[in-house]
Amino acid sequence: MAQIDENPFDDTDEIFETKRPLKKDSFNPETIFHRDEEINFYVNALQDVAVGHEPNNVFVYGPTGVGKTEVTRWVRDKLLEKADDQDVPLEILGPVNCRNYKSSYRLVSRLVNEFRESKDELPNSGYSTDTVFDFLYEEIEQVGGNVLIILDEIDNIPPDARNDFLYDLPRAEASENAAIDQACIGLIGISNDLKFVDSLEPKVKSTLGEREIKFGPYDANELRDILGYYADIAFHDGVLTGDVIPLAAAFTAQERGDVRQGLKILEKAGEYARMGDSDMVTEEHTRRATETIETDEILESFENDLTRQQALTYVATTLAIIEPDHDARTKRIYSLYTSLADSVGSESRSERKLYEFLDQLSMQGFVRSEDHNQGRRGGRRFIYEVTDDPVDIINAVVKSDYSEALPNNVWDILKLYKEDEATEFEAPDPDNDSQRQIWQFT
Ligand SMILES: Nc1ncnc2c1ncn2[C@@H]1O[C@H](COP(=O)(O)OP(=O)(O)OP(=O)(O)O)[C@@H](O)[C@H]1O
């Protein structure tokens, strides 16, 4: 039994010098590694601005965690420095992450407020979105010269306002409706969702994509340098054994070449070492970290990215996939979704709504569907898959707020699924009342 006068906390940390470089986007590196080519493209696209010509719009795209935002910040600072040296008027807003603004009103007013002193800032509501756009144009016109607006994660701009931001805004000086005469607006849009780009109207695509810069995933050698740089700052000297960085880099490169994932592995490996009272972080700690990272990432999505309805749909899809001899078809997913909603006391929505949730999950990359043509029988049906391992998903659900939703025999079914013995299990016959439910929801 713990004594009341015993304090269980350690005085010092033998492993980490500082954790900040490993935490999500809270540290700006002094060096950018392995992005010379992309930086060159950027500089070419923005050279006009540096000398006071009109700006080009730039579209930056590529998967998550590959340096799009960091490189953009670096280029922005260099550009401001040069413009300042040359006495070229230039204002740059952002990067503003569109994900943080749930309505177009909030997003435009955030841009307006960048120009205003705090006493004149716009409130969170009170004007129409059109009026707030007018305020933005007034502010931009008042500063005059070139104004660059950097919008990150533009796929999160509410659909009804996409044209306003991605087409009308960068062309405002040509429009009769916007009071822009002296100023010139350039838009830099960043996205990691290529499906989103395809879904844009051609005129929007061509306006935004005057200059396009593509960022690819990092390979293992590049990740070694990048992770090594952050590890040098984050860990005490000499605590990492030689194979930690190569292993974390190799795993991350195999997954999706995302620096953030590599940093998470390093943090976790360090924590395992600390928990085990080891004074070194070893290969073993790193391997353990790679094993749990997938579940942790899914858990983070439950906490940050998914609405309650999307989360229930995602879990229902996963159950439909692991249950034996059963394709994850929309009808089946819907029936599991209603049971899940029931068990957490949520109201279930209509089947039509479920299609929307599945679409949203697909847009966010959690599920994908295959369109099966039924041949001579006619008709089509969609069969769903999840993009992560169902085992990792269920493990994440257990740690999440949705654990109560799971049927209580989920481990038995998951075990069968894992052992690939599913075929020995009779599929429930949906026409037979007593067989309809293999899941036991309490
Ligand atoms: N080449 C690099 N050199 C140093 N640090 C890097 C490099 N690339 C990425 N990073 C670091 O990795 C993290 C993720 O990078 P960043 O935010 O730029 O990714 P992103 O491509 O914008 O991702 P997302 O699309 O998810 O926003 C940041 O902490 C960033 O500083």
The ligand as an SDF file (V2000), in Angstrom:
LIG
                    3D

 31 33  0  0  0  0  0  0  0  0999 V2000
   11.6540   18.6420  -44.1020 N   0  0  0  0  0  0  0  0  0  0  0  0
   11.4080   18.8470  -42.8190 C   0  0  0  0  0  0  0  0  0  0  0  0
   12.3820   19.2840  -41.9950 N   0  0  0  0  0  0  0  0  0  0  0  0
   12.1170   19.4960  -40.6710 C   0  0  0  0  0  0  0  0  0  0  0  0
   10.9280   19.2890  -40.0930 N   0  0  0  0  0  0  0  0  0  0  0  0
    9.9300   18.8280  -40.8680 C   0  0  0  0  0  0  0  0  0  0  0  0
   10.1160   18.6020  -42.2490 C   0  0  0  0  0  0  0  0  0  0  0  0
    8.9600   18.1650  -42.7800 N   0  0  0  0  0  0  0  0  0  0  0  0
    8.0760   18.1120  -41.7730 C   0  0  0  0  0  0  0  0  0  0  0  0
    8.6420   18.5300  -40.6200 N   0  0  0  0  0  0  0  0  0  0  0  0
    7.9810   18.5940  -39.3050 C   0  0  0  0  0  0  0  0  0  0  0  0
    6.9750   17.5960  -39.2820 O   0  0  0  0  0  0  0  0  0  0  0  0
    5.7480   18.0750  -38.7340 C   0  0  0  0  0  0  0  0  0  0  0  0
    4.6450   17.9820  -39.7860 C   0  0  0  0  0  0  0  0  0  0  0  0
    4.9420   18.8420  -40.8760 O   0  0  0  0  0  0  0  0  0  0  0  0
    3.8460   19.7960  -41.5500 P   0  0  0  0  0  0  0  0  0  0  0  0
    2.9110   20.3220  -40.5070 O   0  0  0  0  0  0  0  0  0  0  0  0
    4.5520   20.7990  -42.3680 O   0  0  0  0  0  0  0  0  0  0  0  0
    3.0990   18.7290  -42.4440 O   0  0  0  0  0  0  0  0  0  0  0  0
    1.9430   18.9400  -43.5160 P   0  0  0  0  0  0  0  0  0  0  0  0
    2.4330   18.3300  -44.7650 O   0  0  0  0  0  0  0  0  0  0  0  0
    1.5430   20.3750  -43.5440 O   0  0  0  0  0  0  0  0  0  0  0  0
    0.8010   18.0420  -42.8840 O   0  0  0  0  0  0  0  0  0  0  0  0
   -0.8140   18.2570  -42.8560 P   0  0  0  0  0  0  0  0  0  0  0  0
   -1.2770   18.0880  -44.2480 O   0  0  0  0  0  0  0  0  0  0  0  0
   -1.2880   17.1630  -41.9430 O   0  0  0  0  0  0  0  0  0  0  0  0
   -1.0360   19.6300  -42.2790 O   0  0  0  0  0  0  0  0  0  0  0  0
    6.0270   19.4990  -38.2750 C   0  0  0  0  0  0  0  0  0  0  0  0
    6.3820   19.4540  -36.9180 O   0  0  0  0  0  0  0  0  0  0  0  0
    7.2340   19.9020  -39.1100 C   0  0  0  0  0  0  0  0  0  0  0  0
    7.9960   20.8660  -38.4530 O   0  0  0  0  0  0  0  0  0  0  0  0
  1  2  1  0
  2  3  1  0
  2  7  2  0
  3  4  2  0
  4  5  1  0
  5  6  2  0
  6  7  1  0
  6 10  1  0
  7  8  1  0
  8  9  2  0
  9 10  1  0
 10 11  1  0
 11 12  1  0
 11 30  1  0
 12 13  1  0
 13 14  1  0
 13 28  1  0
 14 15  1  0
 15 16  1  0
 16 17  2  0
 16 18  1  0
 16 19  1  0
 19 20  1  0
 20 21  2  0
 20 22  1  0
 20 23  1  0
 23 24  1  0
 24 25  2  0
 24 26  1  0
 24 27  1  0
 28 29  1  0
 28 30  1  0
 30 31  1  0
M  END
$$$$
